[in-house]
């Protein structure tokens, strides 16, 4: 075994694949031919990258390969910009539409691409269970990190639903005009029955009834 434990890493991932239940990182890496993804993640982790930085690194690798496989040679900074537009919940609908049209012209299914993106929780599981990496240093909870996670999930849900409806419309199985999908979550406080959107809840740092009681 090598000093950094990578020989065992390869065995563990191979065993998981042969069992029929490879983790999502393994599946995505195999789908896009990212043979060096594990080595890249390990090097970056050893260099001090956080789990969120590893998430971004993995997803940009997927996006870069998808563009190149479609015959597009990304310009410097283009992969980072497209990744931001695909994952940032604050991107305008017009900008998002132009990006989807660009990907459509390249014959890239933007909904499928978004589905193939991994979360930092998935990266953490892959590091721990497949690569034998101790991830215990990433145990602190951050309001901004959790906000990004939740809104990222909503954004991905919107893209997946929109992609599915578009395919059904194209197949003539649904009669639809333009499609705009908005996923929302409301949080209800059981103490006072106030209802909040996630944006309001995060902006106000909790329910107003806690201030009334103090």
URDAFEN-V980147 format. One record per residue. SS is DSSP state (hx for helix, st for strand, lp for the rest). PHI is phi in degrees with one decimal (* if undefined). BURIAL is I if it has 16 or more other C-alpha atoms within 10 Angstrom, else O. Layout:
[[SS:PHI:BURIAL] [SS:PHI:BURIAL]]
This chain:
[[lp:*:O] [lp:-72.6:O] [lp:-58.8:O] [lp:-90.9:O] [lp:80.2:O] [hx:-76.6:I] [hx:-65.3:O] [hx:-64.5:O] [hx:-56.6:I] [hx:-63.7:O] [hx:-64.7:O] [hx:-60.9:O] [hx:-65.3:I] [hx:-64.4:O] [hx:-62.7:O] [hx:-64.2:O] [hx:-66.1:O] [hx:-68.0:O] [lp:-76.0:O] [lp:90.4:O] [lp:-130.3:O] [lp:-64.2:I] [lp:-72.6:I] [hx:-62.9:I] [hx:-60.4:I] [hx:-62.0:I] [hx:-63.8:O] [hx:-66.3:I] [hx:-60.5:I] [hx:-67.5:O] [hx:-61.6:O] [hx:-100.9:I] [lp:66.9:O] [lp:-91.0:I] [lp:-66.2:O] [lp:-98.8:O] [hx:-62.7:I] [hx:-60.6:I] [hx:-62.3:O] [hx:-65.4:I] [hx:-66.0:I] [hx:-64.1:I] [hx:-61.8:O] [hx:-68.1:I] [hx:-64.1:I] [hx:-64.5:O] [lp:-82.5:O] [lp:104.9:O] [lp:-62.7:O] [lp:-77.7:I] [hx:-62.3:I] [hx:-67.5:I] [hx:-66.7:O] [hx:-67.6:I] [hx:-57.2:I] [hx:-62.3:I] [hx:-61.3:I] [hx:-64.8:I] [hx:-69.8:I] [hx:-69.4:I] [hx:-64.8:I] [hx:-62.4:I] [hx:-63.5:I] [hx:-60.5:I] [hx:-67.6:I] [hx:-62.4:I] [hx:-66.3:I] [hx:-66.5:O] [hx:-65.0:O] [lp:-86.0:O] [lp:91.1:O] [lp:-100.6:O] [lp:-103.4:O] [lp:-60.3:O] [lp:-75.4:O] [lp:-55.9:O] [lp:85.6:O] [hx:-69.6:O] [hx:-62.4:I] [hx:-61.6:I] [hx:-69.0:O] [hx:-64.1:I] [hx:-59.8:I] [hx:-62.6:O] [hx:-65.2:I] [hx:-78.2:I] [hx:-116.4:I] [lp:-84.1:I] [lp:-71.8:I] [lp:-90.6:O] [lp:-68.4:O] [lp:-66.5:O] [hx:-64.4:O] [hx:-64.2:O] [hx:-65.2:O] [hx:-63.0:I] [hx:-65.3:O] [hx:-62.9:O] [hx:-66.7:I] [hx:-62.2:I] [hx:-65.0:O] [hx:-62.8:O] [hx:-66.8:I] [hx:-60.8:O] [hx:-65.0:O] [lp:-88.2:O] [lp:62.6:O] [lp:-107.1:I] [lp:-77.1:O] [hx:-65.9:I] [hx:-68.8:I] [hx:-65.2:O] [hx:-61.6:I] [hx:-62.9:I] [hx:-63.6:O] [hx:-80.7:I] [lp:-66.2:I] [lp:-107.0:I] [lp:-92.1:I] [hx:-68.2:I] [hx:-65.0:O] [hx:-65.0:I] [hx:-62.9:I] [hx:-61.4:I] [hx:-62.5:I] [hx:-63.9:I] [hx:-60.6:I] [hx:-73.9:O] [hx:-88.9:I] [hx:-102.5:I] [lp:-109.2:I] [lp:56.2:O] [lp:-104.0:I] [lp:-74.3:O] [lp:-107.1:O] [hx:-64.0:O] [hx:-71.1:O] [hx:-100.2:O] [lp:-102.3:O] [lp:-70.4:O] [lp:-104.8:O] [lp:-120.9:O] [hx:-59.4:O] [hx:-68.0:O] [hx:-61.9:O] [hx:-68.6:O] [hx:-61.7:O] [hx:-61.3:O] [hx:-63.0:I] [hx:-66.4:O] [hx:-70.7:I] [hx:-63.8:I] [hx:-64.2:I] [hx:-64.0:I] [hx:-62.7:I] [hx:-67.4:I] [hx:-60.9:I] [hx:-60.4:I] [hx:-67.4:I] [hx:-66.7:I] [hx:-63.4:I] [hx:-62.6:I] [hx:-63.5:I] [hx:-65.3:O] [hx:-64.2:I] [hx:-63.5:I] [hx:-66.8:O] [hx:-66.0:O] [hx:-65.0:O] [hx:-63.9:O] [lp:-83.7:O] [lp:77.3:O] [lp:-92.6:O] [lp:-135.9:O] [lp:-92.7:O] [lp:-140.5:O] [lp:-91.1:O] [lp:-69.3:O] [lp:-120.2:O] [lp:-131.1:O] [lp:-110.7:O] [lp:-128.1:O] [lp:-100.0:O] [lp:-129.7:O] [lp:-129.9:O] [st:-116.7:O] [st:-111.9:O] [st:-108.5:O] [lp:-81.8:O] [lp:-69.9:O] [lp:-79.1:O] [lp:-122.1:O] [lp:66.1:O] [lp:-70.2:O] [st:-117.5:O] [st:-129.8:I] [st:-76.9:O] [hx:-61.6:I] [hx:-60.5:O] [hx:-67.5:O] [hx:-61.8:I] [hx:-70.1:O] [hx:-64.1:O] [lp:-93.4:O] [lp:57.0:O] [lp:124.0:O] [lp:-84.1:I] [lp:-65.9:O] [hx:-65.5:O] [hx:-68.0:O] [hx:-72.9:O] [hx:-66.0:O] [hx:-78.5:O] [lp:-82.5:O]]
